[in-house]
Amino acid sequence: MAEVGIRGVRKTYAGGFEAIKGIDCAVGDGEFLVMLGPSGCGKSTLLRMVAGLETISAGEVSIGGRVVNDLEPKDRDIAMVFQNYALYPHMTVYDNMAYGLKIRGMSKADIESRVHKASDILELRPFLDRRPRQLSGGQRQRVAMGRAIVREPKVFLFDEPLSNLDAKLRTQMRVEINRLQDRLGITSLYVTHDQVEAMTLADRMMVMNGGVAEQIGTPMEVYHRPASTFVAGFIGSPAMNFLPARLTASGVELNGGHAVPLPAGSGGASAAREITLGIRPEHLTLESGQGIGDIAVKVELIEALGADTVVHARLTSSGDPLLARLPGSARVSNGDTLHFAITPGEVHLFDRQTGRRL
Ligand code: ATP
């Protein structure tokens, strides 16, 4: 079993900067955990602490039940795939994959068997005699993964492995990593700042901000029940709309007096309080029978993307901006007044001060 335990982990760099401010997460055996967040939030630092490439200032990291804080990277039974996959240019693909096993003293026959198995999984067999410069970017990235797979580690650690690839290759490699995970089922920690990568690869994701884990959950939990305005705004494209509002006993009141009734059971507030109302652009509809509320807006700009039409509008009552993603078939023009309803179950309420979900 290869669970990864992260308990009360902190990192203070020399000079006093605290990059990780206490993170707890239990990654299950075979689970794929994606760490996601803006530049500088501490994703790589946390991953590097699990890898043993950074010291742990406080707390504990365990792999397969064993605390590894004081173990060298080579003794942690992990394999890492980096963004700059750093293949040896003078070695063939075969030798690149075999190298790590050779220096560990594995027999030739065992090495051959492992390299062949990995190259079959990654469809690299035809390229084993080539050098890295004779490969495409995607093939090189597959060799980098092959190098990790042949080690048969307990845990894979990925640090933005796809960020040097173009958009099309990234999509392809994303699918390959998904397939690989299905086949191998190796516990994986994966760092990215790309939310599509995170949503599609993760069993669970950790959304990080300023050295803390704002939320850990399945992609669907994070999307449908974001724990804070930060998470809500970070996941989803276009980003969630945030409207200043008041929560009262009967529902939500927007600036300018617009009322949005709350669905039964979601509970109003006995004393009115200032909140932020969150609505995703894709959860606004023009079909009043299919949603709740009646939000009148004036259309300012339309982006027709083919499958979708993004409508930039302002509330007629308050002038607050609102973005809606409608089906491409929607007939909407600049200057129109529209009435939006919200998809039931997709009304998000956050404390105005703390940004936490109510
Ligand atoms: P990115 O997506 O840009 O790679 P990240 O989320 O991976 O960002 P980290 O590389 O973990 O972020 O860095 C987290 C914070 O720690 C940043 O503010 C960074 O400046 C700081 N930091 C990283 N390495 C060091 C170091 N060796 N000494 C001091 N501060 C550091």
Residues whose N, C-alpha, C, O or C-beta is under 5 A from the ligand:
A	BS01	ATP	Y13 A14 F17 A19 P38 S39 G40 C41 G42 K43 S44 T45
